[in-house]
Amino acid sequence: MRMRATLRVACLTLSLSAFVVFRPVGAGAEQAMATTIGAEQELKRLSVAWMQAWKDRDRATLERLLADDFVLVLSISPERPVGRARWLEMALAGYTCESFDYKSQHVRLLGDTAIVASVYTQKASVAGQDRSGDFFLTDVWQQRGGRWQVVARYSSKPEGLSPSSGAVVPKEGAK
């Protein structure tokens, strides 16, 4: 009798273990995917909100979105990053945006950090000099205090299509 009870407990334990180990991942995977998609959409929305705040000279929104340790790195001088205070000073005074548009964006989530790579165009001027054109931007965002803040922006001119770039990244639809 004792052997049967032990056997039943062992079978029940194995059955439950199999359920835990081999349970369908549908609901959890779907929730994770929805969370990822939601975060990607939120980061794209925040990117637009950031540039709109710059265009509107909305100090409160800019200060909320930019982390205290934010830096802007231009490809012309990567060894001399522009800090948050200087960027805000320019954005609220001498750097004027007439229009902007994100042509494409790709978000990569890495835990509480995200990389947003964008092709972006603007019509703008800084200190009376034209700063209009297309840019390739890489923004680094982190979740801090329960909200996303941008900690760095790397700005350069986008690479043109060339035989070598076409060899690295095949045309859409190609394998």
Order of alpha helices (4+ residues) and beta strands (2+ residues): alpha-alpha-alpha-beta-beta-alpha-beta-beta-beta-beta-beta-alpha
